[in-house]
Each structure stands twice: as structure tokens, then as C-alpha cells.
Amino acid sequence: MYNLRRFLVKHHYVIMFILLEVICILMLARSQNYHRSTLVSTTNELVGTIYQWGSDVGGYFRLRQTNQQLVEENAMLRKQLSVVTDTASSVYSLLDRDTVYEYISAKVVNNSTGQSNNYIIINKGHVDGIMRDMGVISPEGIVGVVTDVSKNYASVMSLLHSKSFVGVRFKANQQLGSLKWNTGNYRYGMVEDIPTHIHLQKGDTVVTSSYSFIFPEDMMVGTVEEAYESTSGALNEAKIRFATDFASLRHVYVIKNLHKPELDSLRASIMEQ
Amino acid sequence: MNKTLLHSIRFVALVLVQVLIINHIRLGNYVHPSIYMLFIMLLSVTMPKWQVLGLGFLLGLCVDLFTGTPGLHAGATTLMAFCRPAILRFVSGHQKLENVQEPSIGQLGGFLRYVSCMVLVHHFTLFFLESFSFHLIGQVLLRILLSVPVSIFLIMMLLYIFNSEKNRETR
């Protein structure tokens, strides 16, 4: 016992170092999971508040750009609306479909693009009806999925995350694929599992597929930048350019799927069988 | 001013500058500078080593809370704090460290070398921990190579700005 104590006293510096590093590695390994650690969840509110200050100041410098973006989106929505009012017969089907989803607007208070796992913090929390696993979109395209919610803030797993996975569809030929992010570049993502007989062209539009419970169908994702033919005869891959500019993300919408409880209970009953 | 108060202010200020300003600097895809570890560099040489280690861990953890990566920055700053005595001995050579209270540009010969070594250790650990594997080794090395000079430059700038102010006060 005496020897042990002497050993600890003598090497306390190295022992403390090893202990701290082990704690770090453990925390890091745990945070590689889809859901974030409790440490980050519990401090979410404080971190969100501080980021809000910074964003309040920084926001003024981008007012012009933000305005431009919102005006463009308005114009697009007006155009869509005019189509709806023109074709009265399809009004009901359109309205029917759209009431499945509710959009909650939010402001990005912090955002990163340089890490290998990027998160976004938005200024809406569970008091505004935000819940885990809701989709997040920007005026240009999809952004990510809500992973943690505190009272007034929520953190969103960006598409720029090693665990990010979205079912997508090529608009030109209706083929499905799955979107991942392993390029390390915030502009580009990878679509995998594309059947080999499909020929893609640069500029082909990629949208969300109907199989996702998170995003509505036909949400803009990006455009094909480069298609890679598989050499081994396996499934092809394509590099796509995200429609969303993650570097200048400011205003986003959180998508609430009103049918989600129904879908979840249905899925749960299937699992039980 | 009280030393503890000064250090506390420096701690908070550096973390805030790092997460609110420096983390948003985008110079291409590979440059991710850090300046917050300047806090550890400026701690007194006579401070007990285990305290420096503990502060290093705490500092990294604070930055981690903001970036949402628990353990990443903490791991890097802890290792940096652990290497600090060795780096100090290495850069000071035969100079008696007992006379030096706080490492600063004027007091410690080879201060730039000291900063460079510390930044290198920090960035090396940080970027390797971040990739968590060796399969993107080229990209990681490129990141280190490009980020280290930018970080050193920013840190030296900060030091010069604050030092010249301090000199003016004393005059």
C-alpha cells in the first residue's frame, strides 16, 4: 500500500495525463454515434445563447445577401402559387399533400463546414414544437436532420456528417440512390448504390425520394457533378454538388411531418410481428 | 492586476474569440487555425505542472462544447500541456527558467520557436484525432501543414498587439 502511494505521488503527472487523455478518447469515441453525448445536450442551451450573440452581430453584415435569397424564394413560391390557382382541379390534391407537412422557420446561430462531423445550431427548440428527427431545409435545398433539442435551441446534424444518410432520386430517370458525405468538401456529396445501367449527365437534378419519413418527396438536393463507373461491376457512384450553400447558411425551415406518429406506430407494429 | 483574474479573463476571451470569430474563417478547405491554446502558452513557468495539465483539459473541453465534439480539442490541448515543460526546456537551452515568470516575447529567447512547437503539437493531435483513422492521411497532413503557419501568424499578431498596449501603459 505504501509503495502504491509512493508510486502514485512520484508519477502523478504522467498518470494524470494518461487519465485525461483516456477520458478524451472515450468521449470522442462515444460522440461518433448518431446521437450526441449528454454533455453536449445539457450545455446546448448555454452554447446556443452565446452563439446567438455572435450571430446577432454577424447577421448585419449579410443582410443584403439574405434579403436577396428570401426575395428569390418568394418569387419562386408566387410562381408555384399561380400554377395552383390556374389548375383548379389539382388544387385539392395539392392541398391534401401539403398539409402533411408543416414548416417552422428558424435562424442558424452556428454552423460549421470544416469538421468531419458538422453540426448546425438553430434558434428554435421544443417550445416551438421542434422534435428529434425532423428534417431541415434551406430555401435552396435540404440541410440536415434535428438530433438534439433543448428549450429554445436545437442542434442539427448537417448533411456534412460522416453518419449522414439520405434516400435520393435522380429526376431524369427516377432511379434511386443513397446520399452520403465522404468528400471532405462542403460543396460536394456522394450518391452511392446507383444501378450500373443508368447513365448520368453532368447537371442532372437530384431530389429526395418518397421513402424518407424526414423530408417530403421531390425536395431539391443538388446536381450531378461527376459520375463514376464502377470497375468491379458493382454499383456506380456519382459526385453531386449540393444545392444548399452550407458556407452561407442563415435562414432554414424545420419540417414537421404531421403523419409521423401514425407512420411510427405502423412501423413499430411491423417490427413486433 | 490580480494574476488569477487576468488569467480568467484571458481564458474566456480566447475561447469566445476562437468559437465566434476564428472558427468562421474559411480559407479554402484545409486551413483551420486555432488561437485559444495561447492561454496555456502564457501560463507562468513556475506553475505546478499538474495544474497546467488540468487547465489544458478544461480549456479544450470549453471549445469542444461549442463545436459539439467532446474530447477532440481537450485531447489536443492536454497533450500540448503535457509537452510544455519539455518544449520550454528545449527552446530555452541553457537559459535559467527560474528567472522567467511568464513566457513572453521579451523574456524568453526563441519565443517564436516555443509558439511554433506548441502549435505543431496541438494541430497534429487535433487533426489526427478528428479524422479518427489513418486512411485520409494525405488530407490530414495537408491540413496540418497549411493550418500551422496561419495559427502561428495569428498568435504572434495577437501578442504584438497586446504587448505594445501594455508597454504604452507603463510608459
Interface residues (C-beta under 8 A of the other chain):
Chain A: H12 Y13 M16 F17 L20 E21 I23 C24 I25 L26 M27 L28 A29 R30 S31 Q32 R36 S37 L39 V40 T43 L46 V47 I50 Y51 W53 G54 G58 N110 S112 T113 G114 Q115 S116 N117 Y119 S155 G184 N185 Y186 A247
Chain B: L16 V19 L20 I21 N23 H24 R26 N29 H32 K49 W50 L53 G54 F57 G60 L65 F66 T67 G68 T69 P70 G71 L72 A74 G75 T78 L79 F82 L129 E130 S131 F132 L136 Q139
